[in-house]
Amino acid sequence: MVRPASLPFPLSGAAGANVVYLGAALCRRKFELFYPSGFEDETYLVAERSHKERAHMEWDIELSPATFRKLLARGEFRAISDAAVRIEARANLLFSFERMALRDAVKSPAGARLFASELYAFLYGHGSPQRRFNDWLEALADLPRPRSPVLTWPVATVFGFIARPDRHMFYKPRATRKAAHHYGYALGYHAKPAWTHYQDLLRFASVLRRDLDRKPGFKARDMIDLQSFMWVQGAPEYET
C-alpha cells in the first residue's frame, strides 16, 4: 500500500511561514484545465498516476525490504539490478539514453554489486537522509561508464521515488524547474546532483502539499501526486 507523503524535516523559513505563492492559483487552474477534478480526476488517474503507482506496487512485490535483504545475502546483485531497471522501464520515467547508460553500468558483477548494495542502503539503511543520499550519489558516480555518465538527477532520484513515494521525489530538472518558476518558488539547482538541492526539492514538494491540501480534490496521497502536479506545470505536452 502506498504510504502518505511525508518529509524527514519540517518546513522552515519562508516555506513554513504560510507564505502565499503568487503563482499557486494559476498553477492549480492549469492542472484543472486538463484534470478538472484534481487528483481524483479519472483521466488523471489513468494518464499520470496509474503507471507510477503500478511501478511502486511491482517494487513492493519484487524488491520489498525483506526480499531485497534476502537477495543481497545470497549475492544476487544482478537479479536486483535487473529487477530495478525492468520496473523503471515499464514506468518509462527515464530518458532512453539514461536507461541505456544504467543498464551498461550494471552489466558487470562489480557494477551490479555496487548498485544493489548502495541502493538498499539509500532506501532502507541507517543513517541520516543526507548521508544516505550522498553515499548513493557517490556510488552512481563510481559505476562503470561505457556510454555516458550515470549520475544524473533523474537516475539519482527515480528509484527512491518508485520504492518510497511516501518520502522521495523524482527530479526531472527542466519540467520541475519550470513548475517552480511558475509557482514562484525559488528552487535551487545545479546540474550535478547534491543533497542541498534535493532537500530543496523536497521542501518545494512540502509547500505544494500544504497549499494544495486546502482545495477540494487536491489532497495529495503521496509524492506521485505532487510530482505529477509539477509535471503538468512544466512538461512540453502540457503547454497551453
N, C-alpha and C positions, 0 to 999 in steps of 0.2 A: 504494500500500500504506500502511496506517495505521502510523505510526511509534510506537515505545514512548513511553509518557508520560515527560516529563522536566520539570524546573523550571530557570529561569535562575539560581537561587540555592539553596544548601544549606539544610537545616533548621538552625535555631539556637535557642538558649534552651531553654525547656521542651520545645518541639516536637522538638528534636534530642537531648534527654537521655533518650530511651527512656521517657518518661512513660507510665504506664498510664492511659488514659482510662476512667473508671468506666462510661460508657455503651457502650463499644465492643462488648462481648459481646452486650448487649441489642439494639443496632442490627444486628449481624450475624444474630442469631436472627430478628429481624423480617424481614430480607431473605430468610432461608431459609424463612419461613412461606409466602412467595409463590414463591420460586425455590430449591428445596432444594439444587440443585447449584451454587449461586452463579453466578458469571459464565459458567459452562459450561452452565447450565440451558437446555434447548431452548426453553422457554416464555419465559424472559428474553430470549434472543436475538431472538425474534420480537417480543415486546411492547415491549421497551425499547431494545435495541441496534440492530436492523436499520435503522430509519428514520434514525437519526442517522449510522450508518456509511454508508448509501446516500447521504445528503446530502454527506458528505465525499468519496465516490468521484465523485459528479457534479461537485463543485467541482474536483477534480483534473483532470477532463476539460475543463470549460468555463473555469475560471479558475486554471489552474496558473500558477506564476510566469512561465514563458516566454510563455504565452498572454496573461496579464494585461498583461505589458510590451508585447506587440505591439498589443493593443487600445488601451493608453494612448498609444503612439507614433502611432497612427492617429487619435487623438482620439475614439475610440468610447466615450465616457464613459457614454452612455445604455445601450449594449449591456452594459457591465459592471454598471451599476446594476440593469438589468432581470434579468440572469442571477443576481446575488446575491439579489435579492428573490425570484425564482422558486424558486431552490434552497431557500431558507429556508421558503417557503410549503409546499413539498412535504413538508418535515420537520415543519412545524407546531409550531415551538418557541416562537414569539412569540404573544402575545395578538393577536386580530384588530385591536383598536384601535391597537396598536403597529405592526403591519404596514401598516395604512392610513395612519398618520401618516408612516411612512417612504416609502411609495410616493408620497404627495403631495410630500414634501420633495425627491425626486429627479426629479420631472417636468420641472422647468425645466433648461435647459442648464447654468446656473450651479450648481444643486444637484447635478446628476449629475456634473459635473466635480469639485466639491469632495469628494463622497462617494467617487468612484472613485479619485482621486489619493491621498487620505488613507488610504483602506482599504489600498491597495497598500503605502504607507509603513508602516502599522501591521503588516501581515502579513509583508512581505518586505523592508522597508527597513533602513537602517543606523541606528545609534544605540542607546542603552540601552533595555531594555524599558520603563522608567519614562517616558522621553522620548517614545517612540513611542505609548505608551498615552495619555499626556496630550495629545499632538497629536491623536490620534484623538477623544478626548472633546471637545476644542475644536472640531474640525470638525463633529461631530454637533450641538453647541450652536449653531453658526453656520448650519446648514441652514435653509432656509425652513420656517416652521411654520404652514401654513394651517389645520390642525385642532388639533393638540396638540403639545407638545414631543417631539422625537425622542430626546433624551438621557435614556434610562432604562437601568437596569442590564441588562435583557435585550437591548435593541438594542445597547448598547455591547459586549456580550460574545458575542453569538450568532455573528458571522461569524468571529471568531478561533477559536471552538470548532469550527465546521464546517470551516474551512480548515486549522487546525492543532490537531487534538485531541491531538497529542503534547505540546502546550505550553500551550494556552489552555483555560479553564474557562468554562462557561455559567452565568450567575448569575441564578437565579430567586429573588429575595430571601426571600419568605415560606417556601417549602419548604426552601431552603438554610439559613436561619437556624434553622428548627425542627430540621433534621438536626443542626446544630452543637450546639444546646442539648441534644438527647437524647444526643449523643456525649460531651458535657462539654467541648467546645472553645469557648473564649471568642472567638467570631468578631466582629470589629469591623464596624460597619455605619453608613452614613449614606445617606439617600435619594438624595443627589446622588452619582453615580459619581466615584470618585477613586482614584488609584493605591494609596494606602496600604491601602485596604480591599480592592482587587483583589489586591494582594500577599498580604494575609492569607487571602483565599480560596484562593489557590494554595498557601499554606502548609498550610491545612486539608486540601486535596487530597493534599498530600505526606504528611501524617500518616496519612490514610486508607490510602494506598497502602502505606506502611511497615507498618501494623498488619494490613491485610488480606492482604498477601503471605505472611504466616506461616500462613495457613489454606488447606487444600486447596480448590481451586475458586474461590479469591478473588484470584488473581493478576491485577491489572488490566492490560489490554492498553494502555490509553490513558485520557485524560480522559473518554471516553464512558462507560466502566465506572464511574469514580469519580463522575461526575455522576449516573448512574443510581442508584448506591447512595444518594447524598444525596436524590435524588427519592423513592425508596421510603420513606425515613425521614420525609419532610415533606409529601408531596403528599396532597391530600384523598382520592384514590381508593385510597390505601393505608392509610387509617385502620383500626385494629383495635379 
